[in-house]
Structure formats: C-alpha cells, structure tokens
Amino acid sequence: MAKSKKCNAKKQSYISVPSQIIATLSSSSLQSLLVPPKKKIKPSTGFFLGHHYSCRRPGVWLLALFCFALVGLLRLGWNVNTLIPFSPYPCLGTLSIPSLIDRVGERHLVSRAAQHPHASESEFWKQPDGMDYRPCLEFSAEYKRASKVISNDRRKYLLVVVSGGLNQQRNQIVDAVVIARILGAALVVPILQVNLIWGDESEFSDIFDFGHFKRVLADDVRILSSLPSSHIKTRPVEENRTPLHASPQWIRAHYLKRIKKGGVLLLRGLDSRLSNDLPPELQKLRCKVAFQALRFAPPILELGNKLARRMQSKGPYLALHLRIEKDVWVRTGCLPGLSKEYDEIILNERRRHPELLTARSNMTYHERKLAGLCPLNAFEVTRLLKALGAPRSTRIYWAGGEPLGGKEALSPLTGEFPHFYNKEDLALPGELEPFAHKASFMAAIDYIVSAESDVFMPSHGGNMGHAIQGHRAYAGHKKYITPNKRHMLPHFLNSSLPEAEFNRIIRELHRESFGQPEVRASKARRDVTKYPVPECMCKRRASNTTT
C-alpha cells in the first residue's frame, strides 16, 4: 500500500482541550500537552515508533494521543485543590475550579492587577495602623468590692425581653447586663421575642453559649437560667416605657424602689434605651459583654469558623454586608435602581405600608441619596471597590439576605469580581440543614465569617455593620471600609470625570475610613461597643506604666 504524502510531511499535531480545563492546568501540565519532548526517539525502538511505523499502524498513533490526554487529565485531577467545595463563579453557574496558586493563576492575577496601576493588590489588603491599642478591661477596687455585695444579693431579679434581629438582640442583651449591674440585681437569661418577620423561635441558648456567658460575667452580675423557686410565682413589675438614652441615675430613681418592693422587674423594648455616655466602669462592662461574654453556641461557632477557614485557605478575602433586600429599600425610602419595574415594586409597597418607612419622610429619594442615607447598590459597591484598588482576583464573601432582583441585582459585582461566595456556596451538602429557616442562626454565621475577614465593608449602616466595626477594632483595628457616601456620590454622578481622576478622589475621600483608631469622646453619644477607645482599649506603653 502506498504511503500517504501527509505521513511524510512534517506537520505539527494539536490536541483539542476545552478552555475550562486549560484554565485549571498547572504550567507543567500545559507543557506536557503542548510541547514535544526534547529528546529524539529512535524510529525503530520504544513505545512511539516514528512516522513510518505510525502511519502504517494508525491504531498506535491514536493510542499515543489517548495516553497524552490521559496523563494530562490525571495531572489535572492531582493538582486541583479539593479542600474548597465551591465554585469560584457560583452566581454565574460555571463548573471549573481554577487554582489561585499555580503559574497560570499567577499570570492571571498579574494581568488583572495591571488594570489598577494606582493601587496594588498588596495595598488593598494593607491593614490600618492600630497605634498599639490593646484591650484593657481592668476594673477598679471599688467596682470589685461592689461585685461581692451584688453576688450575695438574693432579693432582686431582672427579667428582660429582647426583640428585633440578631444584632439588635445583642445590643439589648449588653444593655440588660449593665442595667442589672446598676440595680444590683441578678439577671435571668434574656428572653428572645419571636421574630414576626422571620418566624424564628430560637432561645438564648440556641444562639449563644449560655455557660460561657455566665462564667465570663461571674464577677460582674449574677446570671441565672431561671427565677429561683422562692420567686417563681411572683408577679413581675413590668415596664416598657424606658426613655431613650436613660442615664444610670434615671434607672436607679425609677426602678430601684420598684424592684426592691416586688422582687422581680420585667423590662421590654430596651433598644437604644440606655445612654451611650456611662461611667468608665460601666463602659468597660459593656465591652466585656459584647466582645467576651456573648459567644455563639458551639454548633454555630464551629460551622462559622469552618466556612471562614475555607475562605482563608486561598489567601486574604473581603467580606461585604450587602443591604439590598426588598425590605431595606422599603424602609429606607430609597430605590434599588435596577429598572423601572423594580422601582415601582418598592414604591407600591411603601404606599401600602407607610408605617414601614424609617427614613425621613419629608425628603425625596434623590435628597436621601445625596445625603448618604441610601444603601449602595451592587454597581456602586463595584465601582467603589475598584477605585480603592481591589483587584479582579479579590475573593469576596457576601453576607445578607436575598437581594431584590436576585442574580440580576448582583451582576455588576459578579461580572467584575467572579470569585464571589456566600454561605450556601461554601457549605458542603447538609451542613446548613440544621439551621434552615432560622434567620438568627444564618445571621450568626454571616457575622463569624465577616468578622474573620481581612477586609470588611458594609453597603449601608446598620446593627451588624456597627457590631462588626467594634469587634474588628477590639481585635486590633482590622481593616474596615466605611463608604463615605455623602461625599462620594456626586462624583459617581459626574460622567465627564476621567476614571483616573475619579479613583484619585475616591481614595482621598477614604484615606481615614479604613478602621483606624478613633476616640469615642470625639463625638457625642457614640456607642463604646463601636468605638472602644479609650474606655476599653489602651496603648501597651500606657498600661505598663500604671500602678
């Protein structure tokens, strides 16, 4: 049989491999697929027998191609990191898992970083100067003497009912402990009011570690799991009209006589009722409750830390708290900006339920927007992050509820930052099942993963953002980006502003908004659990010189 001319011609062969697989191969795997061996193979010996023999025996040539492909795929299976059970494009529905540590990934990161010449990737992850502030919760001798008297008191008991979402409840629990200390009363474990919106019937011990809570506060307030038998049938004196920002003097004047007489006092509606300006010892107690005593229950803590470790396994990550749910747009008096259809949905809902509007009712939407009172939408968050130097390779954990508009509402973020995950993306099958339909549990997991992030940014103020701001400050002032909405939004609306100039302005506006230490006393009525300096944190040098 005559030899084919094509067999004699020197022609390079190619293997067709899907681009998704190419993206996941290491450089050595690509080398084995694309570059022929340097060593020449004798035509008459070895497994590959050369052109003459291979052309006569096409089956051998096909077998060689199959072996090359098999080796490449085996190399692929070996190199993929199987510790992270999630796709880097969960919102886009792709299936590939590109490695961030192979050389192909390195070239990808370098090329993307070049798009941000004014702020390198390392600059974005740089932490603020904590100025050597450290937690310092040393209580005075007088406070400790009073603690002994309080621990021996068996006549006064405080019951509290806390309401709202998880972080509202946390704030009220903190204040309940402080009020119990002011009154010298024992605190019965707080009762969590059933959340009517979410239908969450969780109890304190379901969400928080009660044993830890009790042990940490043993020297401050006596904590009980229930009223003692001597008071179990006592009808409590109920009070739900505590004024906003009540002082310790007001608390004693109005409640001390009543609790002494009745033995049991029941307080409701504690949200923002206790003054933020308290004596130093009570401010320290606030910090002790918020940052040390209120630890999540072991099952929540275990899963939250597990998800945080999965995010950390590939390097630093950013946590975003996105406030773009339907109820947020309704309550703030703002519009999502997705389309006329979605804007109309919000306007109709607000007309039907005007009582839901918590923002200033005398302001138009545009006035609220320019005043910085509206949440940032996904497009604005994306543009802000890019201006601050976040590279495309940034891995983002997003906390929050279902956004109005679903994936469409998130598309500006997922398009620019494809490594975009939430707890559902990170969890293995069945891991979230025990917490299904329990909003407080899910919020607690978001809290843990967000608190452990390298950088955190909320799209809007709120209880969770404030709580994490204080948590990160107490942990050493970890980076926390506070969007300067009021000053930056006019520049967002200026379409004639060159991108480089826009980025420069945005960075300048946020130069002091990265979580640097701020003294609480610089603004009246600041919450010490949001700004723990100086009552709860002091410089190491200063603490060493104290006697």
N, C-alpha and C positions, 0 to 999 in steps of 0.2 A: 504494500500500500504506500502510495507516495506521501512524503512528509508534507504537512501544511506549511505554507510560507509564513503563516502567522507564528508558527512554533519557532522558526528560525530567527524571526525578527526580534531585536532587543526591545522589549516593551515592558514598562513598569506596571505591576498589578496593584490594584487597590481593593481594600475591604470596606464595604459599606457598613458603617456603625451609626446608630441613632445618636443625635446630638445630646440627648439626655444622658446617655452612657458616657459619651466623651467628657461631659462636664464633671462626672464623678470619678474619672480615672486619674490616678497619680501620673506624674510625668514619666516614671519608669514604665508604667503600663502603656502609655501612649507611645513610648519609644519602642516597645516590643511589637506594637501593632503597625507602626508607620515606617520604621527604619529597618532596612535589611541588615543581617549580621555582617560584621566587618570581615570575618574570617571566611576565605573562599572554601567551598565544599568540593571535594573531588567528584567528578561526574560519575565515577563508576562505583563509589562506595558510600556508605551511610544511608540514613533514612531518606533524605532528599537526593534523588539520583541524577539531577541535572535535566537540561532541556530535552535531550534526545529521548531519554527513558520516560520522562514525564509526559511527553507528547504522545509516545506510543501507548502509555498506560494512563489515560485521563483519571481513572479512579484514584491513583496515587496522588495526583495533583489536588483533587478535591479533598482527599483525606488530610493533606498538608494544610489546606485552607481551614478545614474544620478544627484541626489541632491548634492553629494560631488563634482562632476565635475562642476556643475553649479555654486556652491559657489566659487570654485577656479577660474573659469573664470570671475565671477563678480568681485572678488578681483583683478584679473589681470587688468581688464578694468579700475578699480578705481585707481590703482597705477601708470599706465603708464602716464608719463608726456606728455600731448598733446600740450604743448606750442611750441615744436620744430617740424616743419613739414618736417623732413627729416630723412632718414635712416642713421645709423652710418656706413653702408657699401655701399654707393651709387655706387662705382665703381665695386663692386663685385655682385651687383644685389640681395642682400638679403632683407628681408622684416621686420625683427624683429627690435625692438627699445629698447635695454637694458637700464635700468636706471642706471645712474652712482652714484646714491645716496643711493640705497638700500644695504642691507648687502651682498647679493650675489655679487653685483658690487664691494663692498669694498674688499671682499676676492679675487676677480679677480685682482683688482689693486695691492693688496699686493703681490700676487704671481708673477705678471709681474715685479713689482719693484725689486723683489729679483734677477731678471736677470741682474740688473745693480748695483752690490754691491759697486762700487766706486763712484757713484754719485746718490744721492737720487732724488726722484721726486721734492721735495721742492728746492733742489739745482739748478735744471734745470730752475725753474721759478724765481729764485732769481734775483733781479734787480741790476744793477751796482751802485756803489757809485757815485751819481751826484755831490758830493763835494759842495753841497749847491749853485750851479749855478742857477740863475733865469733870465728870460728875463728882459732886461733893455734897453729901446729904448728912452732914454731921449735925446732930441736934444738941441744943443747949442742956445744961444740967437741970435747969428749971423745967424744961419740957419733959425730961426723963423722970423727974420727981412726980410731975402731974400724971405721967403714964401709969405709975404704980397705983395711984388713987383710982384712976379710971378702970384699971383692970380688976380691982376689987369691988367695984360698984355692981350691985345686983338689983337695983331699983328702977333703972331707966333703960328702955329698949326702943330702938328706932327701926321702923319698917319703911321701905321706900318702894315705889312702883316706877320703873323707868320705861320710857317709850321711845318710838322712832326706830330708825335703822341702827345697825351695829355701832357705828361710831358716835351717834347721838347717845346711845345707851352707855357707851364707855365714858363719855363726858359726865353723864349724870351719876354714874357709879363713883367716879372720882369725887364729885361734889358731895355725894351721900356720905362717904367716909369722912370727909372734912367736917361736915355738919355734925356727924356723930361725935367727932373729937371735940368740937366746940361745946356740945351739950354734955359731954362726959358720959355718953350713952353707949350701950352695946349695939352693934349693927347686925340685924338679922339679914341673911343673904338676900340681896336685892331681887325683887320680883320683876321679870321681864314681861311687859304688857304684850299681848298678842298683836302682831303687826297686821292690821286690817288690809293693807295693800298687798302684802306678800303671803299672808296666811301662815306665817312662821310661828309655831307654838313652842319654840325652844326655851329651855330654862337656863338659868345661870350656869349650872354645872355642865350643861351640854356644850356650851361655847367656851367657858373659862375654866381654868384649873382651880377649883374651889380650895383644895388642900393647900396649894401654893399660896393662894390669895390670903388665906387665914394665917399661915406661918409667917409670911413676909410682914404682915401688919400686926403681929402679936404684941409688939412693943408700943403700938400707937392706938389701936382701937380693938376692943374685943369683938371678934366676928363669930356669929352663931349660925348654925344651919337652920334653926327654927326657934320659936319662942320657948322658954322653959315651961315646964308643967305648971308652975305657980302663976303664970300669966297667960296660959294658952286660951283661957276663956274670957280674958279681959277684953272689953270692947275698946279698940284703939281710938284715940282722939285723932280725927282726920283733918288734914289741912292741905288745900290745893291752891292757895292764893298767895304763895310766896312771891314778893315783888322781884322784878329784875334787879340783878346786881346787889342783892342784900348783903349787908356787912355782918361780921361776927357779932357786933353789938346788937343789931336788929334781931338776929337769930336768937340770941340769949333772951332779949327783952320779950319776945313774942312766944317762944316755945319752951323755955326752961321751966317756967312755973307749971305749964300745962303737962309736960312730960313727967314732972315730979308728982303731980297730983294723980294723973291717970296711969302712969307706969309705962304706957305704950303710945307712941306717936307715929302716925302714918302720914307720910308725905308723898304727894303726886306732883307731876309737872315740874320737875327740877331743871329743865333745860334752860341754861343761862341764868339761873336764879341766884346763884352765889357770886358775890363780887370777885372780879379778877384781881383786885388790889387787896391782898390779905397780908397779915404779918408774916415775916420771913419764915417762921417755923411751919406755918400752915401752907405756905407756898412749897416748901420742901416736901411736906406730906403729900401735896397734890402730885408732885413729880414721882414720889415713891410709889404711889398707887398706879399712875399712868405707865411708868417705864419699868417698874419692877414687879408689882403685885399682880397686875392684870395680864396674866399669861394665858394664851389659848389652851384649851383642853388638849391632852396628848394626841388623840387621833387627828385633830385639825393641824396641830403643830407639826406632826410627822409628815403629813401629806404636803403641807405648805412648804416645808423645808426641802422635801424631795423634789418638788417642782422647781424651787429656786436653784437647787444643785444642777438640775438638768439644763436650766438656762446658763448657769455659770460654767458648765463643762466645756463650752466652746469659747470662753472668754468673757469680757465685760458685756453687760446688757443694760438697756434703758427700759424703765417702767413708765408707762403712760396711764394716767387715770383719765379716761375719756368720758366726759359728761354730755353725751349726745343722745340719750334716751328720750322717748316721747314725753314723759312726764317732766323732764328737765326743761325742755323747750316750752312746755305749757306754763310751768311755774315761774320761769324767769322772764316771761313776756318777750321772748326772743324768737327768731325764725331760723330754721336749720339751713336755709339757703341751698337746698338740693334741687328743688324745682317748684313751680307754682302749685303743683298738686300737693306736695308735702307741706308747703307753707299754709295752704288752705285747710289741711287737716288740723294743724295746730291752731289756727285762728278759730275754726269751728268748735274745737274742744274748749277753747278759752271762753267762747261765748256761752257755751252750755254750762260751764263750771267757773264762773268768775272768781269764786272763793279760792280757787287753786293758785291764783296769781300772787306770788310773794314779792315780786319786784315792785318798784314804784309805779303805781297805776297812772300817774299823771304824765308819764314820759312815753314818747313814741318808741317804736322798735329801734329806729335809727339813732335816737338820742341815747337809748340804753347801750346800743352797740358802741358808739363813740365814747361813752363814759366808762367803757371797760366792764360793763355789768353782764355781758352775754358770754356763754361758753364759746371757746374756739371750735370751729368745725374742723373736719379732717383736712381740708385743703389748707386752712390757716395753720394748723399744727405742723403740717408737712413743710410749708414754706418757712416757718419759724425754725424748725429743726435744721433745715438745710442752711439757713443763714447763720446759725450758730455753729456750723461745721460738722454736723452729723453726717458721716459717710453713708453711701448706699448700703454698705455691708452691715450697718448697725442692726443688731438683733434687739427686737422690741417685744416686751411683754405688755399687753394692754389689759387693763382692769376696767371693769364697768359692766353695765347691763347691755341688753340687746339694743343696738343703735337704731333710731328711726331711719328707715330706708335700707336696713340690712347691709349686705356687702357693698351695695352701691354707695352708701354713706362713707365706707372705709376705703373706697377705691383710690383716692388721692394718696393715702398712706401706703397701701399695699403696692401701688404702682411704683412708688419711689423707694420704699423700704420693704422689699419682698420677704425678709426674714421677720415675720410678724405673727406672734403667737398669743393665745390666751390659755386659760387653764384647761379648756377642753382639748386644745391641740397638744398640750404637754402630757396630759394624763394617759396612762395605759387603760385599756378597756376594763371597766368595772371599778376603777379607783375612785371616781366621783359618785358612784352609785349610792353609797351610804348617805351622801349629803344632798341628794336630789330633792328639789322642791323646798329647800331650806336656805332662804336668802342670807341669813346671818352667817351660816357656815361658808357659803360661797364668798361672801364679802370678807370673811376672816382669811380665807386662802389668798384672795387678791391682796389683802393687807400684808401678809407674810412675804409673798413674792416681791411686792413693791418695796417693802422696807429693806429687803436684802439686795436690791439692785444697786448698780454702780452709779446710775443717774436716775432721778425721778422727776417727772413733770406732770402736773395736772392741767387739764384743758380749762378748768374753771375751779374757783374756790369751793370749799365745802368741808364737811366734818372729816372725811377721810384724808383729804389733802392736808388739812391743818394737823391732824393727828400724826401723819407720817412726817410732816415737816419737823415737829417736835421730836419724834422718835429718831430721825436721822441726825438732828442737832445733838441730842443726848448721846448718840453713838459716835460722836466725834466730828460732827458737821460734814456728813457725807453730802455729795452734790445734789442740790435740789433747785431746779429751774423754776422760778416764779415768772410766768409770762407778764410782761409789762403791757397789758392790753390797751390801756387808755392812751399811752403814748405811741405805741407801735401801729395801731390800726389805721391812722391817717396815712401812714407810709404804705400800708397794704393797698390802699385805695388809689395811690398815685401811680397810674400805669406808665407815666413817662419817666419814672425813676429807673436809671440803669441798674441791673442786677447787682453789680459790684458795689455801687453806692448804697443800695438797699441793704445788702449784707453788712456793710460797714456801720450803717446807722443802727441796725438791729443789735449788732454785737455791742455797740457803745451803750445802747439803752439798757442792756442786760449785764453790764460789767459788774454791778453789785447785786445781782439777782441769782447767784449760784449757791446760796445756802451758807454764806459767810456768817460768822457770829454776829448777832445783833442784841444789844442790850434792851431788855424788856421795858425798862423805865423810860426809854426814849419816846414811847407813845403811850398815852393813857389807856387803861383798860385792856392792855394786851394780856392774853392768856399765857401763864407761865409754862403750860404744857406744850405751847407752840414756840415760845421764846424762853428757854430755860436759863439763859444767862441774865443776871448773875446769881439769882437765888439758888439755883440747883446745879450750877457749874462754876468752877473757879479755875484759875490758872495754877498749874502744878507748883510753880515757884512760890505763889502766894500761900498755897496750902501747906507747903513745907515750913514756912516761917511762922505759922500760927502756933500758939501755945495752948 
